[in-house]
Amino acid sequence: MKDPNADTFTQLKMALVRKGLVNMTQKRYFAMICKLLTEAAKKQFIHTAPILAPMRIDDDPRSYFNNGKYT
C-alpha cells in the first residue's frame, strides 16, 4: 500500500465480508494492519499512519452451555 486511504480500507472491509469472515476476525485484521502502518510510519516507509475509524462489534454472548452440544 503506497498511499493508504479510506477507500482502500473500505475495499478491504468489503472483501473480508465477501469472504464470510465474522466481525471479530475482521476487527483483528484491521488491528494488525493498524500496527503495521504505525510501524511503517515510525520507520518512515510512509509519511503518516492513517487514522482508522473504530469498528463496532455486536457480539451476543450465549446465555448458557449444555453438554449435548459438545458430544
mmJSON file of the N, C-alpha and C atoms, coordinates in Angstrom:
{"data_MODEL":{"atom_site":{
"group_PDB":["ATOM","ATOM","ATOM","ATOM","ATOM","ATOM","ATOM","ATOM","ATOM","ATOM","ATOM","ATOM","ATOM","ATOM","ATOM","ATOM","ATOM","ATOM","ATOM","ATOM","ATOM","ATOM","ATOM","ATOM","ATOM","ATOM","ATOM","ATOM","ATOM","ATOM","ATOM","ATOM","ATOM","ATOM","ATOM","ATOM","ATOM","ATOM","ATOM","ATOM","ATOM","ATOM","ATOM","ATOM","ATOM","ATOM","ATOM","ATOM","ATOM","ATOM","ATOM","ATOM","ATOM","ATOM","ATOM","ATOM","ATOM","ATOM","ATOM","ATOM","ATOM","ATOM","ATOM","ATOM","ATOM","ATOM","ATOM","ATOM","ATOM","ATOM","ATOM","ATOM","ATOM","ATOM","ATOM","ATOM","ATOM","ATOM","ATOM","ATOM","ATOM","ATOM","ATOM","ATOM","ATOM","ATOM","ATOM","ATOM","ATOM","ATOM","ATOM","ATOM","ATOM","ATOM","ATOM","ATOM","ATOM","ATOM","ATOM","ATOM","ATOM","ATOM","ATOM","ATOM","ATOM","ATOM","ATOM","ATOM","ATOM","ATOM","ATOM","ATOM","ATOM","ATOM","ATOM","ATOM","ATOM","ATOM","ATOM","ATOM","ATOM","ATOM","ATOM","ATOM","ATOM","ATOM","ATOM","ATOM","ATOM","ATOM","ATOM","ATOM","ATOM","ATOM","ATOM","ATOM","ATOM","ATOM","ATOM","ATOM","ATOM","ATOM","ATOM","ATOM","ATOM","ATOM","ATOM","ATOM","ATOM","ATOM","ATOM","ATOM","ATOM","ATOM","ATOM","ATOM","ATOM","ATOM","ATOM","ATOM","ATOM","ATOM","ATOM","ATOM","ATOM","ATOM","ATOM","ATOM","ATOM","ATOM","ATOM","ATOM","ATOM","ATOM","ATOM","ATOM","ATOM","ATOM","ATOM","ATOM","ATOM","ATOM","ATOM","ATOM","ATOM","ATOM","ATOM","ATOM","ATOM","ATOM","ATOM","ATOM","ATOM","ATOM","ATOM","ATOM","ATOM","ATOM","ATOM","ATOM","ATOM","ATOM","ATOM","ATOM","ATOM","ATOM","ATOM","ATOM","ATOM","ATOM","ATOM","ATOM","ATOM"],
"id":[1,2,3,4,5,6,7,8,9,10,11,12,13,14,15,16,17,18,19,20,21,22,23,24,25,26,27,28,29,30,31,32,33,34,35,36,37,38,39,40,41,42,43,44,45,46,47,48,49,50,51,52,53,54,55,56,57,58,59,60,61,62,63,64,65,66,67,68,69,70,71,72,73,74,75,76,77,78,79,80,81,82,83,84,85,86,87,88,89,90,91,92,93,94,95,96,97,98,99,100,101,102,103,104,105,106,107,108,109,110,111,112,113,114,115,116,117,118,119,120,121,122,123,124,125,126,127,128,129,130,131,132,133,134,135,136,137,138,139,140,141,142,143,144,145,146,147,148,149,150,151,152,153,154,155,156,157,158,159,160,161,162,163,164,165,166,167,168,169,170,171,172,173,174,175,176,177,178,179,180,181,182,183,184,185,186,187,188,189,190,191,192,193,194,195,196,197,198,199,200,201,202,203,204,205,206,207,208,209,210,211,212,213],
"type_symbol":["N","C","C","N","C","C","N","C","C","N","C","C","N","C","C","N","C","C","N","C","C","N","C","C","N","C","C","N","C","C","N","C","C","N","C","C","N","C","C","N","C","C","N","C","C","N","C","C","N","C","C","N","C","C","N","C","C","N","C","C","N","C","C","N","C","C","N","C","C","N","C","C","N","C","C","N","C","C","N","C","C","N","C","C","N","C","C","N","C","C","N","C","C","N","C","C","N","C","C","N","C","C","N","C","C","N","C","C","N","C","C","N","C","C","N","C","C","N","C","C","N","C","C","N","C","C","N","C","C","N","C","C","N","C","C","N","C","C","N","C","C","N","C","C","N","C","C","N","C","C","N","C","C","N","C","C","N","C","C","N","C","C","N","C","C","N","C","C","N","C","C","N","C","C","N","C","C","N","C","C","N","C","C","N","C","C","N","C","C","N","C","C","N","C","C","N","C","C","N","C","C","N","C","C","N","C","C","N","C","C","N","C","C"],
"label_atom_id":["N","CA","C","N","CA","C","N","CA","C","N","CA","C","N","CA","C","N","CA","C","N","CA","C","N","CA","C","N","CA","C","N","CA","C","N","CA","C","N","CA","C","N","CA","C","N","CA","C","N","CA","C","N","CA","C","N","CA","C","N","CA","C","N","CA","C","N","CA","C","N","CA","C","N","CA","C","N","CA","C","N","CA","C","N","CA","C","N","CA","C","N","CA","C","N","CA","C","N","CA","C","N","CA","C","N","CA","C","N","CA","C","N","CA","C","N","CA","C","N","CA","C","N","CA","C","N","CA","C","N","CA","C","N","CA","C","N","CA","C","N","CA","C","N","CA","C","N","CA","C","N","CA","C","N","CA","C","N","CA","C","N","CA","C","N","CA","C","N","CA","C","N","CA","C","N","CA","C","N","CA","C","N","CA","C","N","CA","C","N","CA","C","N","CA","C","N","CA","C","N","CA","C","N","CA","C","N","CA","C","N","CA","C","N","CA","C","N","CA","C","N","CA","C","N","CA","C","N","CA","C","N","CA","C","N","CA","C","N","CA","C","N","CA","C","N","CA","C"],
"label_alt_id":[null,null,null,null,null,null,null,null,null,null,null,null,null,null,null,null,null,null,null,null,null,null,null,null,null,null,null,null,null,null,null,null,null,null,null,null,null,null,null,null,null,null,null,null,null,null,null,null,null,null,null,null,null,null,null,null,null,null,null,null,null,null,null,null,null,null,null,null,null,null,null,null,null,null,null,null,null,null,null,null,null,null,null,null,null,null,null,null,null,null,null,null,null,null,null,null,null,null,null,null,null,null,null,null,null,null,null,null,null,null,null,null,null,null,null,null,null,null,null,null,null,null,null,null,null,null,null,null,null,null,null,null,null,null,null,null,null,null,null,null,null,null,null,null,null,null,null,null,null,null,null,null,null,null,null,null,null,null,null,null,null,null,null,null,null,null,null,null,null,null,null,null,null,null,null,null,null,null,null,null,null,null,null,null,null,null,null,null,null,null,null,null,null,null,null,null,null,null,null,null,null,null,null,null,null,null,null,null,null,null,null,null,null],
"label_comp_id":["MET","MET","MET","LYS","LYS","LYS","ASP","ASP","ASP","PRO","PRO","PRO","ASN","ASN","ASN","ALA","ALA","ALA","ASP","ASP","ASP","THR","THR","THR","PHE","PHE","PHE","THR","THR","THR","GLN","GLN","GLN","LEU","LEU","LEU","LYS","LYS","LYS","MET","MET","MET","ALA","ALA","ALA","LEU","LEU","LEU","VAL","VAL","VAL","ARG","ARG","ARG","LYS","LYS","LYS","GLY","GLY","GLY","LEU","LEU","LEU","VAL","VAL","VAL","ASN","ASN","ASN","MET","MET","MET","THR","THR","THR","GLN","GLN","GLN","LYS","LYS","LYS","ARG","ARG","ARG","TYR","TYR","TYR","PHE","PHE","PHE","ALA","ALA","ALA","MET","MET","MET","ILE","ILE","ILE","CYS","CYS","CYS","LYS","LYS","LYS","LEU","LEU","LEU","LEU","LEU","LEU","THR","THR","THR","GLU","GLU","GLU","ALA","ALA","ALA","ALA","ALA","ALA","LYS","LYS","LYS","LYS","LYS","LYS","GLN","GLN","GLN","PHE","PHE","PHE","ILE","ILE","ILE","HIS","HIS","HIS","THR","THR","THR","ALA","ALA","ALA","PRO","PRO","PRO","ILE","ILE","ILE","LEU","LEU","LEU","ALA","ALA","ALA","PRO","PRO","PRO","MET","MET","MET","ARG","ARG","ARG","ILE","ILE","ILE","ASP","ASP","ASP","ASP","ASP","ASP","ASP","ASP","ASP","PRO","PRO","PRO","ARG","ARG","ARG","SER","SER","SER","TYR","TYR","TYR","PHE","PHE","PHE","ASN","ASN","ASN","ASN","ASN","ASN","GLY","GLY","GLY","LYS","LYS","LYS","TYR","TYR","TYR","THR","THR","THR"],
"label_asym_id":["A","A","A","A","A","A","A","A","A","A","A","A","A","A","A","A","A","A","A","A","A","A","A","A","A","A","A","A","A","A","A","A","A","A","A","A","A","A","A","A","A","A","A","A","A","A","A","A","A","A","A","A","A","A","A","A","A","A","A","A","A","A","A","A","A","A","A","A","A","A","A","A","A","A","A","A","A","A","A","A","A","A","A","A","A","A","A","A","A","A","A","A","A","A","A","A","A","A","A","A","A","A","A","A","A","A","A","A","A","A","A","A","A","A","A","A","A","A","A","A","A","A","A","A","A","A","A","A","A","A","A","A","A","A","A","A","A","A","A","A","A","A","A","A","A","A","A","A","A","A","A","A","A","A","A","A","A","A","A","A","A","A","A","A","A","A","A","A","A","A","A","A","A","A","A","A","A","A","A","A","A","A","A","A","A","A","A","A","A","A","A","A","A","A","A","A","A","A","A","A","A","A","A","A","A","A","A","A","A","A","A","A","A"],
"label_entity_id":["1","1","1","1","1","1","1","1","1","1","1","1","1","1","1","1","1","1","1","1","1","1","1","1","1","1","1","1","1","1","1","1","1","1","1","1","1","1","1","1","1","1","1","1","1","1","1","1","1","1","1","1","1","1","1","1","1","1","1","1","1","1","1","1","1","1","1","1","1","1","1","1","1","1","1","1","1","1","1","1","1","1","1","1","1","1","1","1","1","1","1","1","1","1","1","1","1","1","1","1","1","1","1","1","1","1","1","1","1","1","1","1","1","1","1","1","1","1","1","1","1","1","1","1","1","1","1","1","1","1","1","1","1","1","1","1","1","1","1","1","1","1","1","1","1","1","1","1","1","1","1","1","1","1","1","1","1","1","1","1","1","1","1","1","1","1","1","1","1","1","1","1","1","1","1","1","1","1","1","1","1","1","1","1","1","1","1","1","1","1","1","1","1","1","1","1","1","1","1","1","1","1","1","1","1","1","1","1","1","1","1","1","1"],
"label_seq_id":[1,1,1,2,2,2,3,3,3,4,4,4,5,5,5,6,6,6,7,7,7,8,8,8,9,9,9,10,10,10,11,11,11,12,12,12,13,13,13,14,14,14,15,15,15,16,16,16,17,17,17,18,18,18,19,19,19,20,20,20,21,21,21,22,22,22,23,23,23,24,24,24,25,25,25,26,26,26,27,27,27,28,28,28,29,29,29,30,30,30,31,31,31,32,32,32,33,33,33,34,34,34,35,35,35,36,36,36,37,37,37,38,38,38,39,39,39,40,40,40,41,41,41,42,42,42,43,43,43,44,44,44,45,45,45,46,46,46,47,47,47,48,48,48,49,49,49,50,50,50,51,51,51,52,52,52,53,53,53,54,54,54,55,55,55,56,56,56,57,57,57,58,58,58,59,59,59,60,60,60,61,61,61,62,62,62,63,63,63,64,64,64,65,65,65,66,66,66,67,67,67,68,68,68,69,69,69,70,70,70,71,71,71],
"pdbx_PDB_ins_code":[null,null,null,null,null,null,null,null,null,null,null,null,null,null,null,null,null,null,null,null,null,null,null,null,null,null,null,null,null,null,null,null,null,null,null,null,null,null,null,null,null,null,null,null,null,null,null,null,null,null,null,null,null,null,null,null,null,null,null,null,null,null,null,null,null,null,null,null,null,null,null,null,null,null,null,null,null,null,null,null,null,null,null,null,null,null,null,null,null,null,null,null,null,null,null,null,null,null,null,null,null,null,null,null,null,null,null,null,null,null,null,null,null,null,null,null,null,null,null,null,null,null,null,null,null,null,null,null,null,null,null,null,null,null,null,null,null,null,null,null,null,null,null,null,null,null,null,null,null,null,null,null,null,null,null,null,null,null,null,null,null,null,null,null,null,null,null,null,null,null,null,null,null,null,null,null,null,null,null,null,null,null,null,null,null,null,null,null,null,null,null,null,null,null,null,null,null,null,null,null,null,null,null,null,null,null,null,null,null,null,null,null,null],
"Cartn_x":[0.845,0.0,0.89,0.996,1.851,1.191,-0.094,-0.818,-2.116,-2.06,-3.278,-4.291,-5.548,-6.6,-7.9,-8.925,-10.19,-10.807,-10.683,-11.254,-10.595,-9.287,-8.564,-9.086,-9.29,-9.765,-11.22,-12.017,-13.398,-13.427,-12.572,-12.49,-12.029,-11.062,-10.593,-11.706,-12.432,-13.546,-14.584,-14.932,-15.914,-15.39,-14.09,-13.508,-13.586,-13.369,-13.467,-14.904,-15.851,-17.272,-17.651,-17.192,-17.499,-16.92,-15.795,-15.195,-15.986,-16.874,-17.708,-17.054,-16.057,-15.396,-16.285,-16.296,-17.127,-16.525,-17.323,-16.908,-15.632,-15.504,-14.319,-13.057,-13.137,-11.984,-11.633,-12.64,-12.398,-11.693,-12.138,-11.539,-10.079,-9.783,-8.398,-7.522,-8.048,-7.302,-6.944,-7.926,-7.682,-6.74,-6.781,-5.85,-4.419,-4.236,-2.914,-2.435,-3.315,-2.961,-2.597,-3.329,-3.052,-1.66,-1.312,0.012,1.11,0.881,1.874,2.069,0.965,1.06,1.743,1.493,2.15,3.655,4.051,5.473,6.103,5.367,5.871,6.081,5.209,5.365,6.582,6.807,7.973,9.267,9.285,10.483,10.526,9.557,9.461,9.302,8.64,8.268,7.057,6.208,5.083,5.159,4.526,4.626,3.926,2.676,1.916,1.029,0.73,-0.219,-1.622,-2.483,-3.839,-4.646,-5.585,-6.482,-7.6,-7.718,-8.766,-9.967,-11.133,-12.358,-12.52,-12.979,-13.173,-14.268,-14.056,-15.05,-15.98,-17.249,-18.243,-18.551,-18.51,-18.766,-20.018,-21.007,-22.188,-22.026,-21.643,-21.381,-22.348,-23.243,-24.212,-23.683,-23.29,-22.79,-23.913,-23.532,-24.529,-24.978,-26.212,-26.723,-26.33,-26.135,-25.753,-25.142,-24.477,-23.917,-24.576,-24.731,-25.199,-24.29,-24.207,-23.279,-23.665,-24.911,-25.356,-24.695,-24.317,-23.692,-22.244,-21.644,-20.216,-19.934,-20.956,-20.72,-20.908],
"Cartn_y":[-1.167,0.0,1.229,1.85,3.025,4.238,4.4,5.551,5.071,4.633,4.132,5.259,4.975,5.969,5.251,6.016,5.45,4.504,4.82,3.953,2.58,2.558,1.289,0.413,1.016,0.253,-0.183,0.624,0.235,-0.967,-0.949,-2.081,-3.343,-3.199,-4.353,-4.897,-4.01,-4.448,-5.216,-4.725,-5.41,-6.762,-6.852,-8.138,-9.145,-8.695,-9.596,-10.05,-9.147,-9.503,-10.531,-10.334,-11.286,-12.668,-12.708,-13.998,-14.691,-13.96,-14.546,-14.529,-13.68,-13.619,-12.895,-13.387,-12.78,-11.452,-10.648,-9.298,-9.278,-10.205,-10.208,-10.481,-11.364,-11.65,-10.429,-9.736,-8.504,-7.467,-7.349,-6.393,-6.746,-8.035,-8.459,-8.159,-8.334,-7.986,-6.499,-5.658,-4.223,-3.799,-4.483,-4.171,-4.467,-5.589,-5.951,-4.935,-4.533,-3.554,-2.22,-1.821,-0.56,-0.59,-1.719,-1.854,-1.802,-2.461,-2.439,-1.03,-0.304,1.057,1.999,1.812,2.622,2.382,1.126,0.792,1.329,1.248,1.777,3.289,3.982,5.432,5.742,4.927,5.126,4.969,4.004,3.734,4.577,5.467,6.425,5.763,4.603,3.997,4.719,5.244,6.093,7.365,8.436,9.716,9.674,9.259,9.166,7.935,7.408,6.298,6.887,6.373,6.922,6.599,7.46,7.229,6.316,5.169,4.215,4.414,4.396,4.506,3.244,3.384,2.192,1.3,-0.002,-0.957,-1.322,-1.277,-1.629,-3.111,-3.792,-5.228,-5.477,-6.099,-6.538,-8.023,-8.34,-9.725,-10.131,-11.031,-11.502,-12.79,-12.737,-13.951,-14.953,-16.216,-17.252,-17.126,-17.433,-17.335,-18.547,-19.707,-20.905,-21.915,-22.9,-24.008,-25.291,-26.236,-27.549,-28.613,-29.745,-30.801,-31.45,-31.39,-32.006,-31.42,-30.183,-29.53,-29.941,-30.543,-30.851,-32.349,-33.154,-34.606,-35.115],
"Cartn_z":[0.0,0.0,0.0,-1.095,-1.185,-0.541,-0.776,-0.239,0.399,1.666,2.314,2.527,2.176,2.376,2.759,3.016,3.481,2.455,1.168,0.127,0.115,0.322,0.364,1.499,2.666,3.813,3.651,2.996,2.72,1.776,0.763,-0.159,0.566,1.464,2.237,3.121,3.782,4.647,3.84,2.654,1.813,1.338,1.059,0.653,1.795,3.019,4.176,4.395,4.167,4.303,3.249,2.009,0.933,1.21,1.914,2.282,3.389,4.023,5.074,6.447,6.647,7.945,8.949,10.17,11.216,11.65,12.338,12.717,13.557,14.49,15.353,14.542,13.568,12.712,11.882,11.366,10.612,11.49,12.733,13.654,13.91,14.042,14.265,13.059,11.86,10.649,10.664,10.984,10.976,12.098,13.242,14.326,13.881,13.191,12.693,11.652,10.752,9.724,10.368,11.381,12.065,12.704,13.327,13.934,12.872,11.741,10.67,10.109,9.928,9.406,10.391,11.672,12.694,12.668,12.56,12.49,11.204,10.094,8.827,8.914,9.626,9.795,10.667,11.71,12.562,11.772,10.863,10.069,8.791,8.646,7.54,6.172,6.134,4.857,4.271,5.158,4.765,5.6,5.142,5.843,7.198,7.196,8.44,8.385,9.545,9.624,9.576,8.697,8.612,9.869,10.149,11.283,10.804,11.445,11.082,11.994,11.417,12.21,13.051,14.285,15.11,14.531,14.65,14.157,15.306,15.046,16.056,15.943,17.07,17.11,17.949,17.344,18.085,18.345,19.557,19.909,21.01,20.698,21.683,22.317,23.584,24.236,24.469,24.534,24.835,26.28,26.503,27.874,28.719,28.083,28.829,27.88,28.435,27.68,28.159,27.259,27.721,27.116,27.786,27.372,26.053,25.648,24.425,23.19,23.225,22.062,21.879,22.88,22.829,22.784,22.565,22.496,21.084],
"occupancy":[1.0,1.0,1.0,1.0,1.0,1.0,1.0,1.0,1.0,1.0,1.0,1.0,1.0,1.0,1.0,1.0,1.0,1.0,1.0,1.0,1.0,1.0,1.0,1.0,1.0,1.0,1.0,1.0,1.0,1.0,1.0,1.0,1.0,1.0,1.0,1.0,1.0,1.0,1.0,1.0,1.0,1.0,1.0,1.0,1.0,1.0,1.0,1.0,1.0,1.0,1.0,1.0,1.0,1.0,1.0,1.0,1.0,1.0,1.0,1.0,1.0,1.0,1.0,1.0,1.0,1.0,1.0,1.0,1.0,1.0,1.0,1.0,1.0,1.0,1.0,1.0,1.0,1.0,1.0,1.0,1.0,1.0,1.0,1.0,1.0,1.0,1.0,1.0,1.0,1.0,1.0,1.0,1.0,1.0,1.0,1.0,1.0,1.0,1.0,1.0,1.0,1.0,1.0,1.0,1.0,1.0,1.0,1.0,1.0,1.0,1.0,1.0,1.0,1.0,1.0,1.0,1.0,1.0,1.0,1.0,1.0,1.0,1.0,1.0,1.0,1.0,1.0,1.0,1.0,1.0,1.0,1.0,1.0,1.0,1.0,1.0,1.0,1.0,1.0,1.0,1.0,1.0,1.0,1.0,1.0,1.0,1.0,1.0,1.0,1.0,1.0,1.0,1.0,1.0,1.0,1.0,1.0,1.0,1.0,1.0,1.0,1.0,1.0,1.0,1.0,1.0,1.0,1.0,1.0,1.0,1.0,1.0,1.0,1.0,1.0,1.0,1.0,1.0,1.0,1.0,1.0,1.0,1.0,1.0,1.0,1.0,1.0,1.0,1.0,1.0,1.0,1.0,1.0,1.0,1.0,1.0,1.0,1.0,1.0,1.0,1.0,1.0,1.0,1.0,1.0,1.0,1.0,1.0,1.0,1.0,1.0,1.0,1.0],
"B_iso_or_equiv":[0.0,0.0,0.0,0.0,0.0,0.0,0.0,0.0,0.0,0.0,0.0,0.0,0.0,0.0,0.0,0.0,0.0,0.0,0.0,0.0,0.0,0.0,0.0,0.0,0.0,0.0,0.0,0.0,0.0,0.0,0.0,0.0,0.0,0.0,0.0,0.0,0.0,0.0,0.0,0.0,0.0,0.0,0.0,0.0,0.0,0.0,0.0,0.0,0.0,0.0,0.0,0.0,0.0,0.0,0.0,0.0,0.0,0.0,0.0,0.0,0.0,0.0,0.0,0.0,0.0,0.0,0.0,0.0,0.0,0.0,0.0,0.0,0.0,0.0,0.0,0.0,0.0,0.0,0.0,0.0,0.0,0.0,0.0,0.0,0.0,0.0,0.0,0.0,0.0,0.0,0.0,0.0,0.0,0.0,0.0,0.0,0.0,0.0,0.0,0.0,0.0,0.0,0.0,0.0,0.0,0.0,0.0,0.0,0.0,0.0,0.0,0.0,0.0,0.0,0.0,0.0,0.0,0.0,0.0,0.0,0.0,0.0,0.0,0.0,0.0,0.0,0.0,0.0,0.0,0.0,0.0,0.0,0.0,0.0,0.0,0.0,0.0,0.0,0.0,0.0,0.0,0.0,0.0,0.0,0.0,0.0,0.0,0.0,0.0,0.0,0.0,0.0,0.0,0.0,0.0,0.0,0.0,0.0,0.0,0.0,0.0,0.0,0.0,0.0,0.0,0.0,0.0,0.0,0.0,0.0,0.0,0.0,0.0,0.0,0.0,0.0,0.0,0.0,0.0,0.0,0.0,0.0,0.0,0.0,0.0,0.0,0.0,0.0,0.0,0.0,0.0,0.0,0.0,0.0,0.0,0.0,0.0,0.0,0.0,0.0,0.0,0.0,0.0,0.0,0.0,0.0,0.0,0.0,0.0,0.0,0.0,0.0,0.0],
"pdbx_formal_charge":[null,null,null,null,null,null,null,null,null,null,null,null,null,null,null,null,null,null,null,null,null,null,null,null,null,null,null,null,null,null,null,null,null,null,null,null,null,null,null,null,null,null,null,null,null,null,null,null,null,null,null,null,null,null,null,null,null,null,null,null,null,null,null,null,null,null,null,null,null,null,null,null,null,null,null,null,null,null,null,null,null,null,null,null,null,null,null,null,null,null,null,null,null,null,null,null,null,null,null,null,null,null,null,null,null,null,null,null,null,null,null,null,null,null,null,null,null,null,null,null,null,null,null,null,null,null,null,null,null,null,null,null,null,null,null,null,null,null,null,null,null,null,null,null,null,null,null,null,null,null,null,null,null,null,null,null,null,null,null,null,null,null,null,null,null,null,null,null,null,null,null,null,null,null,null,null,null,null,null,null,null,null,null,null,null,null,null,null,null,null,null,null,null,null,null,null,null,null,null,null,null,null,null,null,null,null,null,null,null,null,null,null,null],
"auth_seq_id":[1,1,1,2,2,2,3,3,3,4,4,4,5,5,5,6,6,6,7,7,7,8,8,8,9,9,9,10,10,10,11,11,11,12,12,12,13,13,13,14,14,14,15,15,15,16,16,16,17,17,17,18,18,18,19,19,19,20,20,20,21,21,21,22,22,22,23,23,23,24,24,24,25,25,25,26,26,26,27,27,27,28,28,28,29,29,29,30,30,30,31,31,31,32,32,32,33,33,33,34,34,34,35,35,35,36,36,36,37,37,37,38,38,38,39,39,39,40,40,40,41,41,41,42,42,42,43,43,43,44,44,44,45,45,45,46,46,46,47,47,47,48,48,48,49,49,49,50,50,50,51,51,51,52,52,52,53,53,53,54,54,54,55,55,55,56,56,56,57,57,57,58,58,58,59,59,59,60,60,60,61,61,61,62,62,62,63,63,63,64,64,64,65,65,65,66,66,66,67,67,67,68,68,68,69,69,69,70,70,70,71,71,71],
"auth_comp_id":["MET","MET","MET","LYS","LYS","LYS","ASP","ASP","ASP","PRO","PRO","PRO","ASN","ASN","ASN","ALA","ALA","ALA","ASP","ASP","ASP","THR","THR","THR","PHE","PHE","PHE","THR","THR","THR","GLN","GLN","GLN","LEU","LEU","LEU","LYS","LYS","LYS","MET","MET","MET","ALA","ALA","ALA","LEU","LEU","LEU","VAL","VAL","VAL","ARG","ARG","ARG","LYS","LYS","LYS","GLY","GLY","GLY","LEU","LEU","LEU","VAL","VAL","VAL","ASN","ASN","ASN","MET","MET","MET","THR","THR","THR","GLN","GLN","GLN","LYS","LYS","LYS","ARG","ARG","ARG","TYR","TYR","TYR","PHE","PHE","PHE","ALA","ALA","ALA","MET","MET","MET","ILE","ILE","ILE","CYS","CYS","CYS","LYS","LYS","LYS","LEU","LEU","LEU","LEU","LEU","LEU","THR","THR","THR","GLU","GLU","GLU","ALA","ALA","ALA","ALA","ALA","ALA","LYS","LYS","LYS","LYS","LYS","LYS","GLN","GLN","GLN","PHE","PHE","PHE","ILE","ILE","ILE","HIS","HIS","HIS","THR","THR","THR","ALA","ALA","ALA","PRO","PRO","PRO","ILE","ILE","ILE","LEU","LEU","LEU","ALA","ALA","ALA","PRO","PRO","PRO","MET","MET","MET","ARG","ARG","ARG","ILE","ILE","ILE","ASP","ASP","ASP","ASP","ASP","ASP","ASP","ASP","ASP","PRO","PRO","PRO","ARG","ARG","ARG","SER","SER","SER","TYR","TYR","TYR","PHE","PHE","PHE","ASN","ASN","ASN","ASN","ASN","ASN","GLY","GLY","GLY","LYS","LYS","LYS","TYR","TYR","TYR","THR","THR","THR"],
"auth_asym_id":["A","A","A","A","A","A","A","A","A","A","A","A","A","A","A","A","A","A","A","A","A","A","A","A","A","A","A","A","A","A","A","A","A","A","A","A","A","A","A","A","A","A","A","A","A","A","A","A","A","A","A","A","A","A","A","A","A","A","A","A","A","A","A","A","A","A","A","A","A","A","A","A","A","A","A","A","A","A","A","A","A","A","A","A","A","A","A","A","A","A","A","A","A","A","A","A","A","A","A","A","A","A","A","A","A","A","A","A","A","A","A","A","A","A","A","A","A","A","A","A","A","A","A","A","A","A","A","A","A","A","A","A","A","A","A","A","A","A","A","A","A","A","A","A","A","A","A","A","A","A","A","A","A","A","A","A","A","A","A","A","A","A","A","A","A","A","A","A","A","A","A","A","A","A","A","A","A","A","A","A","A","A","A","A","A","A","A","A","A","A","A","A","A","A","A","A","A","A","A","A","A","A","A","A","A","A","A","A","A","A","A","A","A"],
"auth_atom_id":["N","CA","C","N","CA","C","N","CA","C","N","CA","C","N","CA","C","N","CA","C","N","CA","C","N","CA","C","N","CA","C","N","CA","C","N","CA","C","N","CA","C","N","CA","C","N","CA","C","N","CA","C","N","CA","C","N","CA","C","N","CA","C","N","CA","C","N","CA","C","N","CA","C","N","CA","C","N","CA","C","N","CA","C","N","CA","C","N","CA","C","N","CA","C","N","CA","C","N","CA","C","N","CA","C","N","CA","C","N","CA","C","N","CA","C","N","CA","C","N","CA","C","N","CA","C","N","CA","C","N","CA","C","N","CA","C","N","CA","C","N","CA","C","N","CA","C","N","CA","C","N","CA","C","N","CA","C","N","CA","C","N","CA","C","N","CA","C","N","CA","C","N","CA","C","N","CA","C","N","CA","C","N","CA","C","N","CA","C","N","CA","C","N","CA","C","N","CA","C","N","CA","C","N","CA","C","N","CA","C","N","CA","C","N","CA","C","N","CA","C","N","CA","C","N","CA","C","N","CA","C","N","CA","C","N","CA","C","N","CA","C","N","CA","C","N","CA","C"],
"pdbx_PDB_model_num":[1,1,1,1,1,1,1,1,1,1,1,1,1,1,1,1,1,1,1,1,1,1,1,1,1,1,1,1,1,1,1,1,1,1,1,1,1,1,1,1,1,1,1,1,1,1,1,1,1,1,1,1,1,1,1,1,1,1,1,1,1,1,1,1,1,1,1,1,1,1,1,1,1,1,1,1,1,1,1,1,1,1,1,1,1,1,1,1,1,1,1,1,1,1,1,1,1,1,1,1,1,1,1,1,1,1,1,1,1,1,1,1,1,1,1,1,1,1,1,1,1,1,1,1,1,1,1,1,1,1,1,1,1,1,1,1,1,1,1,1,1,1,1,1,1,1,1,1,1,1,1,1,1,1,1,1,1,1,1,1,1,1,1,1,1,1,1,1,1,1,1,1,1,1,1,1,1,1,1,1,1,1,1,1,1,1,1,1,1,1,1,1,1,1,1,1,1,1,1,1,1,1,1,1,1,1,1,1,1,1,1,1,1]
}}}
